[in-house]
Amino acid sequence: MKGEFIEWRGLRICVSEHGRGRPLFLVPGIGCSAEMWAPFIDYFPSRRIVSFDAPGAGRSSTPLCPVPIYSLAALAAAVLEDRGVECTDVIGFSYGGAIAQQFAYEYPERVRRLVLAATNCGLGSFFGKPAAMAAMATPLRFYSAAYFECVAADVYGGLTGRDPAKRSNASGARRPLPPSSYGYAMQLLGGVGWSSWAFLPEIPHETLVVCGDDDPLVPVANARMLASRIPRARLEVVERAGHLLLWDEPERVAPQIGKFVGWG
């Protein structure tokens, strides 16, 4: 994806764009750069893909203080403003799903359809397995292939947990643009205390909630809760899929999302 930079609240933010057509806005997970969407976006050749690296991740600069979720929603709006996108389909993955929820609530006119993948509501959600939660406290999995190999099954489950080749691919995708330890900590702290529980019933958009039933980090109960509280939501549970279902098995997941948001 082609990357350019914008200035936002004293930070340098990398904005990535790929392809042409109707816009599709991708919001990545914690510590992840927009480049990690590559296996997924191959399934949307007729869409204009827009994404960004959050402060402290990828090629964006690292903030001195945590940037809370509601501020990241404002950043998402600034990215779309810079790209000249008035309204778009939005896909939020994991931590990016929290940003997507806040964005849809605060900027409803900017969202056409909403996809929430492997995510939760923050405070009030169902906890993942202790080993998975503990491993998320450090960005070491972005730096060490050996550590990733050790924790992948416990953290991500699904095909990454079962297939050595997928583990190797997932590990390799993280290492070119890893977050700094400080930047990762600022992202973690930015999510502390956030919750969408109260405003979920006020999200007006058609919403697809996607999850795997083998996700140790974000149990399927979270997806069921999101789908039950968002008025126009429906739930898709992918059998044996884990937390990285958009990258592990895009051939299974992308068609469901493509039918929902439209391929072109």
MIRO-210808 format. One record per residue (C-alpha): residue number from 1; residue in three letters; x, y, z. Coordinates in Angstrom, 3 decimals, decimal comma. Layout:
! MIRO-210808
     i    aa          x          y          z
   NUM   ALA          X          Y          Z
...
//
This chain:
! MIRO-210808
     i    aa          x          y          z
     1   MET      0,000      0,000      0,000
     2   LYS      1,261      3,477     -0,900
     3   GLY      2,006      5,526      2,207
     4   GLU      1,870      9,313      2,646
     5   PHE      1,988     11,443      5,779
     6   ILE     -0,350     13,941      7,399
     7   GLU      0,145     16,118     10,467
     8   TRP     -2,373     15,566     13,246
     9   ARG     -2,172     17,157     16,696
    10   GLY      1,602     17,410     16,504
    11   LEU      2,039     13,830     15,290
    12   ARG      3,128     12,538     11,883
    13   ILE      0,592      9,936     10,739
    14   CYS      1,184      7,511      7,888
    15   VAL     -1,878      7,128      5,646
    16   SER     -1,949      4,276      3,140
    17   GLU     -4,033      3,930      0,012
    18   HIS     -4,398      1,185     -2,572
    19   GLY     -6,547      0,719     -5,661
    20   ARG     -9,499      2,587     -7,116
    21   GLY    -13,253      2,434     -6,718
    22   ARG    -15,634      2,933     -3,823
    23   PRO    -13,716      3,530     -0,583
    24   LEU    -13,176      0,830      2,020
    25   PHE    -11,603      2,063      5,267
    26   LEU     -9,516     -0,431      7,274
    27   VAL     -8,647      0,179     10,931
    28   PRO     -5,795     -2,082     12,135
    29   GLY     -5,210     -3,766     15,491
    30   ILE     -2,830     -2,764     18,264
    31   GLY      0,797     -2,477     17,208
    32   CYS     -0,083     -3,258     13,594
    33   SER      0,741     -1,237     10,503
    34   ALA     -1,514     -0,841      7,478
    35   GLU      0,868     -3,100      5,551
    36   MET     -0,439     -6,104      7,462
    37   TRP     -3,764     -5,881      5,594
    38   ALA     -2,048     -7,090      2,402
    39   PRO     -3,428    -10,681      2,293
    40   PHE     -6,945     -9,405      2,937
    41   ILE     -7,086     -6,510      0,473
    42   ASP     -6,148     -8,799     -2,408
    43   TYR     -9,780     -9,930     -2,275
    44   PHE    -11,055     -6,382     -2,927
    45   PRO     -9,371     -5,352     -6,211
    46   SER    -12,262     -3,074     -7,192
    47   ARG    -12,269     -1,009     -4,005
    48   ARG    -10,207      2,007     -2,995
    49   ILE     -8,541      0,840      0,224
    50   VAL     -7,657      3,503      2,789
    51   SER     -5,908      2,773      6,082
    52   PHE     -3,477      4,361      8,538
    53   ASP     -0,861      3,557     11,147
    54   ALA     -2,066      4,629     14,580
    55   PRO      0,264      6,774     16,730
    56   GLY      2,993      4,538     18,112
    57   ALA      2,654      1,920     15,364
    58   GLY      4,044      1,368     11,882
    59   ARG      5,526      4,479     10,312
    60   SER      3,562      6,980     12,390
    61   SER      5,308      8,936     15,120
    62   THR      5,095      7,946     18,766
    63   PRO      3,045     10,154     21,109
    64   LEU      4,402     11,307     24,444
    65   CYS      1,117     10,431     26,147
    66   PRO     -1,576      7,799     25,481
    67   VAL     -4,050      8,668     22,729
    68   PRO     -7,522      7,552     23,909
    69   ILE     -9,971      5,724     21,676
    70   TYR    -12,202      8,762     21,176
    71   SER     -9,182     10,726     19,918
    72   LEU     -8,277      7,895     17,538
    73   ALA    -11,821      8,149     16,161
    74   ALA    -11,130     11,827     15,493
    75   LEU     -7,881     10,796     13,797
    76   ALA     -9,845      8,385     11,590
    77   ALA    -12,101     11,279     10,584
    78   ALA     -9,038     13,414      9,820
    79   VAL     -7,575     10,656      7,629
    80   LEU    -10,775     10,425      5,601
    81   GLU    -10,949     14,216      5,351
    82   ASP     -7,406     14,263      3,989
    83   ARG     -8,306     11,591      1,421
    84   GLY    -11,482     13,429      0,389
    85   VAL    -13,720     10,550      1,509
    86   GLU    -17,122     11,687      2,750
    87   CYS    -18,671      8,285      3,453
    88   THR    -17,186      4,790      3,449
    89   ASP    -17,574      1,205      4,519
    90   VAL    -15,452      0,586      7,621
    91   ILE    -13,725     -2,597      8,804
    92   GLY    -12,231     -2,515     12,301
    93   PHE    -10,074     -5,395     13,512
    94   SER     -9,413     -6,123     17,215
    95   TYR     -8,231     -2,841     18,823
    96   GLY     -9,189     -1,208     15,542
    97   GLY    -12,693     -2,518     16,112
    98   ALA    -12,907     -0,338     19,212
    99   ILE    -11,839      2,676     17,156
   100   ALA    -14,397      1,738     14,487
   101   GLN    -17,197      1,549     17,071
   102   GLN    -16,320      4,973     18,461
   103   PHE    -16,004      6,394     14,943
   104   ALA    -19,397      5,036     13,869
   105   TYR    -21,008      6,510     16,988
   106   GLU    -19,403      9,957     16,747
   107   TYR    -19,380     10,308     12,952
   108   PRO    -22,416      8,304     11,777
   109   GLU    -22,687     10,275      8,546
   110   ARG    -19,207      9,097      7,522
   111   VAL    -20,078      5,381      7,695
   112   ARG    -22,061      3,396      5,142
   113   ARG    -21,705     -0,127      6,563
   114   LEU    -19,669     -1,312      9,519
   115   VAL    -17,697     -4,541      9,983
   116   LEU    -16,354     -5,445     13,435
   117   ALA    -13,890     -8,324     13,401
   118   ALA    -12,420    -10,142     16,436
   119   THR    -13,205     -7,246     18,762
   120   ASN    -15,131     -6,312     21,908
   121   CYS    -16,738     -3,392     23,741
   122   GLY    -13,870     -2,661     26,143
   123   LEU    -15,059     -2,428     29,747
   124   GLY    -17,962     -4,838     30,139
   125   SER    -16,548     -7,394     27,713
   126   PHE    -15,635    -11,020     28,305
   127   PHE    -11,958    -11,591     29,100
   128   GLY     -9,717    -13,764     26,961
   129   LYS     -7,625    -16,594     28,334
   130   PRO     -4,991    -15,472     30,862
   131   ALA     -2,053    -16,648     28,721
   132   ALA     -3,359    -14,676     25,740
   133   MET     -3,962    -11,538     27,774
   134   ALA     -0,497    -11,753     29,351
   135   ALA      1,254    -12,071     25,984
   136   MET     -0,547     -8,960     24,721
   137   ALA      1,164     -6,878     27,410
   138   THR      4,422     -6,868     25,426
   139   PRO      5,300     -6,185     21,764
   140   LEU      7,954     -8,925     21,847
   141   ARG      5,969    -11,019     19,346
   142   PHE      6,671     -8,289     16,757
   143   TYR     10,428     -8,675     17,254
   144   SER     11,187    -12,306     18,060
   145   ALA     10,212    -15,169     15,761
   146   ALA     11,023    -17,607     18,562
   147   TYR      8,707    -15,844     21,000
   148   PHE      5,943    -15,653     18,394
   149   GLU      6,293    -19,387     17,774
   150   CYS      6,029    -19,989     21,503
   151   VAL      2,888    -17,925     22,156
   152   ALA      1,005    -17,938     18,821
   153   ALA     -1,324    -20,829     19,614
   154   ASP     -2,194    -19,420     23,049
   155   VAL     -2,725    -15,868     21,785
   156   TYR     -4,267    -16,288     18,349
   157   GLY     -5,624    -19,834     18,040
   158   GLY     -7,109    -20,760     14,685
   159   LEU     -4,936    -21,606     11,710
   160   THR     -1,988    -19,634     13,099
   161   GLY     -2,036    -21,919     16,120
   162   ARG     -2,346    -25,123     14,065
   163   ASP     -0,267    -24,521     10,934
   164   PRO      3,516    -23,896     11,137
   165   ALA      3,547    -22,225      7,707
   166   LYS      0,831    -19,769      8,719
   167   ARG      2,693    -19,036     11,949
   168   SER      5,827    -18,280      9,985
   169   ASN      3,941    -15,955      7,620
   170   ALA      2,197    -14,163     10,481
   171   SER      5,464    -13,733     12,350
   172   GLY      7,270    -12,416      9,288
   173   ALA      4,514     -9,890      8,538
   174   ARG      5,058     -8,258     11,939
   175   ARG      8,792     -7,754     11,900
   176   PRO      9,332     -5,166      9,089
   177   LEU      7,443     -2,368     10,921
   178   PRO      7,279     -3,277     14,614
   179   PRO      6,010     -0,790     17,211
   180   SER      8,485      0,587     19,722
   181   SER      8,018     -0,621     23,290
   182   TYR      7,005      2,887     24,348
   183   GLY      4,635      3,318     21,396
   184   TYR      3,004     -0,020     22,127
   185   ALA      2,595      0,931     25,792
   186   MET      0,935      4,199     24,766
   187   GLN     -1,517      2,246     22,616
   188   LEU     -2,338     -0,119     25,470
   189   LEU     -2,873      2,761     27,885
   190   GLY     -5,031      4,575     25,334
   191   GLY     -7,634      1,841     25,630
   192   VAL     -7,756      1,809     29,437
   193   GLY    -11,208      2,696     30,733
   194   TRP    -12,851      2,814     27,312
   195   SER    -16,220      1,156     26,742
   196   SER    -18,812      1,201     23,972
   197   TRP    -21,386     -0,698     26,034
   198   ALA    -23,608      2,323     26,662
   199   PHE    -23,684      3,649     23,105
   200   LEU    -23,858      0,401     21,120
   201   PRO    -27,685      0,647     20,812
   202   GLU    -27,201      4,077     19,209
   203   ILE    -25,031      2,835     16,335
   204   PRO    -27,450      3,150     13,387
   205   HIS    -25,557      1,328     10,651
   206   GLU    -25,980     -2,079      9,162
   207   THR    -23,233     -3,963     10,957
   208   LEU    -21,545     -7,311     10,411
   209   VAL    -19,875     -8,775     13,500
   210   VAL    -17,309    -11,428     12,528
   211   CYS    -15,404    -13,719     14,860
   212   GLY    -13,796    -17,132     15,073
   213   ASP    -14,900    -19,742     17,570
   214   ASP    -11,241    -20,565     18,341
   215   ASP    -10,092    -17,097     19,442
   216   PRO     -8,318    -17,257     22,826
   217   LEU     -7,901    -13,480     22,990
   218   VAL    -11,436    -12,295     22,199
   219   PRO    -13,949    -15,050     23,057
   220   VAL    -16,966    -15,468     20,817
   221   ALA    -19,242    -14,263     23,629
   222   ASN    -18,034    -10,736     22,851
   223   ALA    -19,234    -10,928     19,259
   224   ARG    -22,607    -12,248     20,382
   225   MET    -22,923     -9,346     22,796
   226   LEU    -22,000     -6,761     20,150
   227   ALA    -24,461     -8,248     17,678
   228   SER    -27,241     -8,278     20,276
   229   ARG    -26,749     -4,627     21,320
   230   ILE    -26,249     -2,997     17,908
   231   PRO    -29,771     -2,715     16,453
   232   ARG    -28,972     -3,534     12,809
   233   ALA    -26,183     -6,044     13,400
   234   ARG    -25,847     -9,654     12,373
   235   LEU    -23,304    -12,198     13,512
   236   GLU    -21,001    -14,478     11,529
   237   VAL    -19,083    -17,074     13,536
   238   VAL    -16,338    -18,777     11,511
   239   GLU    -15,709    -22,342     12,641
   240   ARG    -12,188    -23,147     13,866
   241   ALA    -11,016    -19,621     13,014
   242   GLY     -8,854    -17,699     15,459
   243   HIS     -8,082    -14,085     16,250
   244   LEU     -6,200    -13,511     12,985
   245   LEU     -9,035    -14,808     10,827
   246   LEU     -8,777    -11,940      8,321
   247   TRP     -5,157    -12,941      7,577
   248   ASP     -5,238    -16,661      8,368
   249   GLU     -8,135    -17,511      6,093
   250   PRO     -9,125    -14,548      3,918
   251   GLU    -10,478    -17,012      1,368
   252   ARG    -13,155    -17,985      3,919
   253   VAL    -13,823    -14,612      5,524
   254   ALA    -13,436    -12,061      2,709
   255   PRO    -16,391    -13,442      0,672
   256   GLN    -18,721    -12,955      3,653
   257   ILE    -17,502     -9,414      4,146
   258   GLY    -17,520     -8,739      0,411
   259   LYS    -21,168     -9,747      0,138
   260   PHE    -21,980     -7,419      3,012
   261   VAL    -20,131     -4,283      1,881
   262   GLY    -20,142     -5,044     -1,855
   263   TRP    -17,136     -6,034     -3,923
   264   GLY    -17,090     -2,972     -6,159
//
